[in-house]
């Protein structure tokens, strides 16, 4: 007869192949002699090694100016079999990494990675016991960015994939990696006009936007707010609720220069004040003070005027505009007793007075000087007396004087 016996083996502690000795004894019922045994030797084998790789968590790598940056990847590897995987190997490949980024093996227990090519590593392990987890640790590294040299990650926003495959197996673990250059870093410089803003003149305010980052800044909103009495305009600008607006694009390490034309809608004569212009770039505000001046007319005459008794002469008067543009300027000339107006273009005696003379000058542009020669005939009694000259409408205390000297 044939004896068939089934054996159940506990896999605990079994790793690979082990001998299994079995002794079989048979005897007849009722016989007293000891049964003779037959020794058999079998072999027990554990389930083979089964090294599995699964996907790692997505990662993001951002470059930096002047320094190396990195991001750590962890790709799970596990032996789901019943036998130790002896000297497993993992092949690492990176697809889509831009220039300036590389993948390297990271320090850790269990795997040593060696570079096989620009985007390939081969990693080695001494062994992986049944049920053991031993992730492959990798670093994706961005070299330092140098804008002057154009090296490192410059204007980069790309998606790469790092794959880990165990040699001899079909499993592939993937890790998506987002690689970006250092973000745009905008800096704004605002330069106020070098001369005061006045009515009738145009002064330039300069705005410089610099990108100190490694990524192009696109559609950057620039807003200029100029309060009254300033009026802002310029090529490339459009009106918006906050004042003037335009969008600019600034390359890594680049600058964009903008010009705003400023004038004053009005400014009282003699006024001189400072107003604040606000420039906002991508939400960051900068301010500068702009000086606004109104018309300021300065009248000057010589300290003395030499005349000959009874002979027509002239009193040279200069009016200078040191402020904003002004229309319809007129001089008021007050003659002393014994002095009379000689017909002079634009000058006339005030009605009912021989001593008050008005001379129409007209428009005086900013920084412009106009000279008026007022004709005067004086008698000897006028010697030593003063002729007063001022601007019509101005405080009489601002009039200047010239003393008549007779020869």
NUSEMAR-699890 format. One record per residue (C-alpha): x, y, z. Coordinates in steps of 0.001 Angstrom, whole numbers. Layout:
BEGIN
         x         y         z
         X         Y         Z
...
//
This chain:
BEGIN
         x         y         z
         0         0         0
       987      3637      -389
       884      6183      2430
       236      9753      1442
       744     12351      4196
       175     16092      4003
      2542     18388      5918
      1805     21984      6978
      4876     24174      7323
      4857     27377      9397
      6705     30007      7266
      7826     31964     10324
     11579     32137     10306
     11804     30417      6930
     13879     32372      4429
     14809     30514      1271
     15333     26744      1224
     15660     24399      4222
     15791     20557      4653
     12758     18814      6166
     13594     15358      7712
     10617     12959      8046
     10589      9493      9711
      7861      7002      8773
      7137      3955     11016
      4639      1211     10305
      3435     -1718     12414
       729     -4390     12441
     -2013     -4262     15056
     -1387     -6602     18014
      2339     -7016     17433
      4602     -6066     20239
      7935     -5525     18555
      9075     -1959     17973
      8209      -605     14509
     11080        15     12211
     11286      3586     10821
     12131      4782      7390
     13940      8151      7231
     12987     10529      4441
     14452     14004      3738
     12393     16697      2000
     13045     20316      1096
     10960     23322      2184
     11182     26549       259
      9772     29968      1204
      7917     32050     -1316
     10361     33745     -3687
     11409     37373     -3221
      8955     39863     -4717
     10345     43407     -4659
      7683     46016     -5308
      8002     49734     -6070
      5175     52255     -5617
      4739     55917     -6507
      6201     58664     -4347
      4588     61936     -3312
      4769     64843     -5815
      7528     67388     -5151
      8358     70973     -6063
     11829     72417     -6615
     12426     76181     -6733
     15800     77640     -7681
     17579     80455     -5878
     20053     83182     -6792
     23603     82363     -5774
     22859     79159     -3868
     22019     75542     -4493
     18532     74278     -3632
     17162     70754     -3483
     14050     68713     -2782
     14006     65211     -1273
     12146     62377     -3015
     11161     59140     -1286
     10184     56187     -3475
      8726     53261     -1471
     10352     49843     -2075
      9138     46685      -259
      9814     42976      -428
      6382     41358      -495
      7871     37887      -997
      8981     35297      1545
     12648     35176       661
     15344     37809      1135
     16081     39659     -2084
     19835     39452     -2344
     21607     42570     -3666
     18579     44177     -5336
     19274     46991     -7783
     17112     49963     -8702
     17457     52001    -11880
     16533     55695    -11555
     15744     57803    -14615
     14629     61436    -14793
     12630     62793    -17706
     11961     66477    -18344
     14513     67989    -15965
     15645     71383    -17329
     19263     72453    -17643
     20514     73446    -14242
     18745     70608    -12380
     20033     67069    -11707
     18962     64033     -9689
     21315     62516     -7108
     21224     59743     -4572
     20486     61007     -1077
     22248     59762      2045
     20230     57120      3841
     20220     53528      5054
     20182     50668      2638
     20824     52096      -840
     23909     53462     -2533
     23330     55277     -5826
     25914     55825     -8548
     25548     58114    -11549
     25174     56281    -14840
     24416     59251    -17122
     23063     62826    -17209
     19659     61701    -15947
     20207     58100    -14774
     21338     56474    -11537
     21798     52865    -10491
     21195     52140     -6827
     22427     49084     -4930
     21292     47444     -1685
     22913     44657       318
     19625     42799       699
     15940     43211      1441
     14382     40841      3970
     10834     39504      3570
      8304     42213      4472
     11002     44880      4787
     10389     48450      3566
     13431     50342      2338
     12618     53485       300
     15017     54850     -2294
     15954     58391     -1244
     16817     60870     -3989
     17566     64587     -4195
     16630     66724     -7168
     19140     69571     -7051
     19081     72997     -8699
     22464     74570     -9271
     22959     78197     -8109
     21346     80732    -10449
     23580     83469    -11850
     21636     86028    -13880
     24768     87697    -15221
     26035     84408    -16628
     22601     83040    -17479
     23303     79811    -15604
     21116     77803    -13278
     17340     77925    -13466
     16362     81049    -15419
     12772     81561    -16561
     11874     77924    -15958
      8507     76364    -15144
      8481     72728    -16195
      7187     69334    -15095
      9586     66415    -14775
      9116     62779    -13807
     11549     60638    -11820
     11075     56881    -12275
     12468     54046    -10146
     12487     50484    -11543
     13862     47451     -9734
     16198     45532    -11996
     14516     42375    -13272
     11048     43510    -12265
      8155     45182    -13974
      7121     47620    -11247
      7847     51310    -11800
      7478     53953     -9113
      7091     57500    -10355
      7408     60898     -8668
      6159     64057    -10444
      8513     66983     -9845
      7606     70592    -10594
     10758     72623    -11318
     10628     76419    -11197
     13168     79212    -11309
     13372     81705     -8458
     10241     83864     -8582
     10220     87404     -9891
     11338     89987     -7318
     10347     93494     -8349
     12025     96661     -7134
     10752    100160     -7947
     12638    103436     -8140
     10743    106703     -8589
     12585    109921     -9485
     10713    113217     -9171
     11191    116025    -11713
     14353    118008    -11184
     12462    121301    -11559
      9172    122421    -10019
      5958    121656    -11869
      4088    124752    -12987
      1119    125645    -15111
      1952    125603    -18783
      5108    123496    -18408
      5722    119765    -18619
      8085    117996    -16245
      9044    114317    -16348
      8659    111846    -13504
     10672    108661    -14048
      9707    105179    -12857
     12162    102281    -13092
     10965     98720    -12416
     13724     96138    -11886
     13297     92366    -11661
     15852     90919     -9257
     14367     87425     -9598
     14969     84650    -12134
     11464     84445    -13618
      9911     86918    -16054
      7280     89109    -14440
      4411     89354    -16917
      1486     91775    -17072
      2731     93679    -14027
       275     96496    -13213
      1880     99907    -12713
      -396    102629    -11319
       507    106301    -10921
     -1671    108466     -8699
     -1031    112209     -9025
     -3239    114439     -6825
     -4536    117851     -7849
     -3343    120218     -9117
     -1041    117809    -10969
     -2153    116460    -14322
      -408    113235    -15416
      -152    111858    -18936
      2299    110090    -21208
      2748    107625    -24035
      1690    104078    -23180
      -424    105111    -20216
     -4170    104728    -19937
     -6655    106277    -17551
     -7938    104166    -14667
     -9773    104819    -11403
     -6515    105330     -9506
     -4913    107636    -12101
     -2708    106338    -14895
     -2183    102619    -15510
      -235    100299    -17766
      1009     96710    -17661
      4671     95884    -18174
      6759     92749    -18614
     10150     92598    -16878
     12683     89905    -17791
     14941     88261    -15165
     17606     90780    -14166
     16033     93344    -16507
     14578     96810    -16061
     11702     98752    -17579
     11868    102551    -17612
      8634    104542    -17714
      8090    108279    -18036
      5117    110257    -16761
      4547    113805    -17976
      3392    116158    -15211
      1916    119619    -15430
      -239    121702    -13120
     -3844    122519    -13917
     -3699    125597    -11695
     -1567    127150     -9011
     -2231    130448     -7206
       296    133216     -7877
      3160    132952     -5451
      2199    129453     -4238
      4917    126894     -3581
      3983    123528     -2126
      4831    119836     -2243
      2400    117102     -3262
      2868    113336     -2989
      2772    111160     -6105
      2093    107480     -5446
      3418    104758     -7738
      2143    101224     -7180
      3849     98260     -8875
      2245     94843     -8420
       577     96117     -5254
      3747     97593     -3714
      3565    101361     -3261
      6371    103900     -3596
      5995    107641     -3080
      7858    110768     -4066
      7350    114458     -3365
      6776    116765     -6331
      7105    120530     -5965
      4321    122619     -7522
      4749    126381     -7817
      2374    129054     -9040
      3278    132202    -10965
      5866    134290     -9117
      6618    137559    -10808
      9743    139404     -9729
     10064    143091    -10680
     13435    144787    -10671
     14665    148316    -11400
     17975    150085    -10957
     18424    151745     -7551
     18682    155136     -9238
     17426    156530    -12526
     19280    159461    -14070
     17132    162067    -15830
     17629    165573    -17164
     15066    168163    -16017
     12346    168578    -18642
     13928    166084    -21021
     12121    162762    -21712
     14019    159748    -20368
     13383    156093    -19654
     13012    153944    -16555
     14029    150359    -17475
     11807    147827    -15642
     12308    144025    -15816
      9673    141499    -14822
     10718    137839    -14479
      8457    134831    -14045
     10021    132379    -11596
      6911    130243    -11290
      4111    128956    -13482
      2894    130396    -16709
       755    133533    -16351
     -1295    135514    -18799
     -2152    139249    -18855
       700    140533    -16739
       585    144292    -16090
      2907    146636    -14248
      1808    149463    -12037
      4132    152488    -11992
      3613    155215     -9381
      5268    158526    -10365
      6159    161212     -7826
      5002    164814     -8130
      6780    166742    -10887
      7194    163577    -12981
      5010    162719    -15966
      4474    159792    -18321
      5948    160102    -21787
      3976    158106    -24404
      5184    154493    -24114
      3730    151505    -26013
      1375    149578    -23703
      1474    152177    -20920
     -1318    154555    -19951
     -2185    156849    -17091
     -4938    155661    -14800
     -8185    157555    -15190
     -8272    160581    -12912
     -4607    160366    -11923
     -1428    161704    -13485
       740    159722    -11083
      -573    156132    -11531
       538    154451    -14753
      -384    150936    -15961
      1813    149102    -18469
       376    145965    -20127
      3036    143249    -20523
       899    140244    -21524
      2007    136625    -21230
      5236    135851    -19392
      6368    132242    -19710
      8035    130422    -16833
     11648    131490    -16341
     11138    134250    -18923
     12130    137904    -18384
     10430    140841    -20095
     11807    144379    -20134
      9643    147481    -20333
     11203    150931    -20817
      8762    153372    -19241
      9082    156910    -20693
      9259    159602    -17999
      9830    163382    -18089
     10682    164933    -14726
     11087    168473    -13509
     13829    169519    -11182
     11528    169269     -8197
     11401    165508     -8699
     15076    165072     -7853
     15598    162608     -4998
     12084    161285     -5166
     11136    157628     -5816
      9343    155942     -8687
      7554    152823     -7421
      6990    149765     -9662
      4994    146615     -8939
      2734    144001    -10478
      -903    144821    -10854
     -2943    143098     -8210
         3    142386     -5943
       384    143692     -2443
      1624    147342     -2701
      4265    146497      -115
      6030    144378     -2742
      6677    147349     -5018
     10290    148197     -5756
     11671    151767     -5991
     14148    153667     -8096
     15329    157139     -6996
     15438    159984     -9521
     18825    161617     -9911
     19003    164832    -11939
     21935    165797    -14153
//
